[in-house]
Amino acid sequence: MSNELSPALIIIVAAILLLQSIFLFLDARKRNHNYWLWGIIGLIQAPMPTLFYLLFVRKIFSKKG
């Protein structure tokens, strides 16, 4: 058993991080948030930056009334 990561796994992880970063960048720019920060943070780790963005910046569960 080898400790090396397969190239397919690396490509999948890179694609997930890139797509997450693009989503965060574009959505934060559309909503006038700090879009460069969210784009860079989205490249570092998944899925926590997206969850934090949706919960604390966009406040998707806030009560309206």
C-alpha positions as a Markdown table, in Angstrom:
| # | Residue | x | y | z |
|---|---|---|---|---|
| 1 | Met | 0.0 | 0.0 | 0.0 |
| 2 | Ser | 1.4 | 3.4 | -1.0 |
| 3 | Asn | 1.2 | 6.7 | 0.8 |
| 4 | Glu | 1.0 | 8.6 | -2.5 |
| 5 | Leu | -2.2 | 10.3 | -3.5 |
| 6 | Ser | -3.6 | 9.3 | -6.8 |
| 7 | Pro | -3.6 | 12.0 | -9.5 |
| 8 | Ala | -7.4 | 11.7 | -10.0 |
| 9 | Leu | -8.0 | 12.5 | -6.3 |
| 10 | Ile | -5.7 | 15.5 | -6.5 |
| 11 | Ile | -7.6 | 16.8 | -9.6 |
| 12 | Ile | -11.0 | 16.3 | -7.9 |
| 13 | Val | -9.9 | 18.1 | -4.7 |
| 14 | Ala | -8.4 | 21.0 | -6.8 |
| 15 | Ala | -11.6 | 21.3 | -8.8 |
| 16 | Ile | -13.8 | 21.4 | -5.7 |
| 17 | Leu | -11.6 | 24.1 | -4.1 |
| 18 | Leu | -11.6 | 26.1 | -7.3 |
| 19 | Leu | -15.3 | 25.9 | -7.8 |
| 20 | Gln | -15.9 | 26.9 | -4.2 |
| 21 | Ser | -13.6 | 29.8 | -4.5 |
| 22 | Ile | -15.2 | 31.1 | -7.7 |
| 23 | Phe | -18.7 | 30.8 | -6.1 |
| 24 | Leu | -17.6 | 32.7 | -3.0 |
| 25 | Phe | -15.8 | 35.4 | -5.0 |
| 26 | Leu | -18.7 | 36.0 | -7.4 |
| 27 | Asp | -21.4 | 35.9 | -4.7 |
| 28 | Ala | -19.5 | 38.2 | -2.3 |
| 29 | Arg | -18.8 | 40.7 | -5.1 |
| 30 | Lys | -22.5 | 40.7 | -6.1 |
| 31 | Arg | -23.5 | 41.4 | -2.4 |
| 32 | Asn | -20.7 | 44.0 | -1.8 |
| 33 | His | -18.8 | 41.9 | 0.7 |
| 34 | Asn | -15.1 | 41.5 | 0.9 |
| 35 | Tyr | -14.9 | 39.3 | -2.2 |
| 36 | Trp | -11.1 | 39.0 | -2.5 |
| 37 | Leu | -11.0 | 37.6 | 1.1 |
| 38 | Trp | -13.7 | 35.1 | 0.5 |
| 39 | Gly | -12.2 | 34.0 | -2.8 |
| 40 | Ile | -8.8 | 33.3 | -1.3 |
| 41 | Ile | -10.3 | 31.6 | 1.8 |
| 42 | Gly | -12.3 | 29.4 | -0.5 |
| 43 | Leu | -9.0 | 28.1 | -2.1 |
| 44 | Ile | -7.7 | 26.9 | 1.2 |
| 45 | Gln | -10.2 | 24.5 | 2.7 |
| 46 | Ala | -13.6 | 23.0 | 1.9 |
| 47 | Pro | -16.5 | 23.1 | 2.9 |
| 48 | Met | -16.1 | 25.3 | 6.0 |
| 49 | Pro | -15.6 | 28.6 | 4.2 |
| 50 | Thr | -18.8 | 28.1 | 2.2 |
| 51 | Leu | -20.7 | 27.2 | 5.4 |
| 52 | Phe | -19.4 | 30.2 | 7.3 |
| 53 | Tyr | -20.2 | 32.5 | 4.4 |
| 54 | Leu | -23.7 | 31.3 | 4.0 |
| 55 | Leu | -24.5 | 31.3 | 7.8 |
| 56 | Phe | -22.7 | 34.4 | 9.0 |
| 57 | Val | -22.3 | 36.7 | 6.0 |
| 58 | Arg | -25.5 | 36.0 | 4.0 |
| 59 | Lys | -27.4 | 34.9 | 7.1 |
| 60 | Ile | -29.6 | 32.4 | 5.3 |
| 61 | Phe | -31.4 | 31.4 | 8.4 |
| 62 | Ser | -32.2 | 34.9 | 9.8 |
| 63 | Lys | -35.8 | 35.6 | 10.7 |
| 64 | Lys | -37.6 | 38.1 | 8.6 |
| 65 | Gly | -40.5 | 39.7 | 10.2 |
